[in-house]
Amino acid sequence: METTKFAIPEIIFGRGSIKYAGQCALRNGAKKVFLVSDSGIEKVGWVQRLMDVLKEAGIDWIYYPRVTANPRDFEVEQGAEFYLKNGCDVIMAIGGGSSMDTAKGIAIIASNGGKIRDYEGANRVQRPLPPMVFITTTAGSGSDISQFCIITDVKRAVKMSIITRTLVPNIAIVDPLILRTKSETLIIQSAVDALAHAIEAYLSRISSPFTEPQSLKAIDLIMRNLQQAVSTRSLDSLEQLSIASIAASMAFSNAGLGAEHALAHSLGGHFDMSHGVVHPILLTEVMRFNLDSSTAKMADIGRVVLNKRLGSDRETALAGIEKLEEFFASFDVSLKLHQVVKKDDRKYLEPICRMAVNDACNLTNPRPASWEELLEICEKVW
């Protein structure tokens, strides 16, 4: 086996584990925390709960609430200016992927300067970042575990992938109790995001024995627990989804992703859509595109999805893809592009695919994908 690496943060997992946030900040030298979140997390009380925890630990903080879905480049750059102006030392984020990616972008600019677009791609961040402690409020984005940061370049209308080991936070706190305040839509979108992470990481050209078991475990947990989590809000099921998200994040952070995420970034940047909306539309068609290049591994996925193996690898793989399509159809999600964009927007698919082919995630897709082939995928799911 070629030399590989496996990078993850310290993970504190469990019901009520948010109470350890102050101690975690102190262990990283906090005197003034830069706290990043959004209005939705404020409304359900988790920002105040975290502030109370910091107060109990004797830690001062500055609050930065300017987080939007699909965080923009200028928001990150304004945040970095605010961080430096207030003399903060530890960055803490509570929220979903948008809050944590905003915090990561702020950390990059605060310590490295320049514009966030300067760091698009892999391994372009040279200087160490401030310590980061993240508390996730979803079971899906993986930003609390991964070395990825996704920021929208407003001028180009594309989600930039920034990938570097220094983006792995120092500590990730995963408290499944927080998921009980999430809407049904967010639970589904987050879990489908984690499922896409797990599948693409398993098929990645740089997957390893350290990432592959994590991918398969995540797929299994999501397939077995999402229905119950949505219908009953069972804390046991929500906890299993949290574990699945961590496993999927460990996998994709170290193995990378694929063409489906490359397309999702470009579509999401152009149409301002979240990943969770796009994955049920794209994922199975991209799997079909990759089938001939990864038949045996696709059969492994099929075996987990079906909970059995059929006569041949190809038969198992195809049946697994069909089962995934049935799984997505059992939820209130869109399954075609025309359901989430305007009819006239079809004309943008070619420039979107020309952009997607250069996304860093496309590099680790098991089958080389040209922009024409990406366009064909989009046309099939239109």
Secondary structure as UniProt FT lines:
FT   STRAND          10..13
FT   TURN            15..16
FT   HELIX           17..20
FT   HELIX           21..27
FT   TURN            28..29
FT   STRAND          32..36
FT   HELIX           39..43
FT   TURN            44..45
FT   HELIX           46..56
FT   TURN            57..58
FT   STRAND          60..64
FT   HELIX           73..85
FT   TURN            86..87
FT   STRAND          90..95
FT   HELIX           97..112
FT   HELIX           116..119
FT   STRAND          121..122
FT   STRAND          132..136
FT   TURN            143..145
FT   STRAND          148..153
FT   TURN            154..157
FT   STRAND          158..163
FT   HELIX           165..167
FT   STRAND          171..174
FT   HELIX           176..181
FT   HELIX           184..203
FT   TURN            205..206
FT   TURN            209..211
FT   HELIX           212..232
FT   HELIX           235..255
FT   HELIX           259..271
FT   HELIX           275..290
FT   HELIX           291..293
FT   HELIX           295..306
FT   HELIX           313..329
FT   HELIX           337..339
FT   HELIX           343..348
FT   HELIX           349..356
FT   TURN            357..358
FT   HELIX           360..364
FT   HELIX           371..380
//
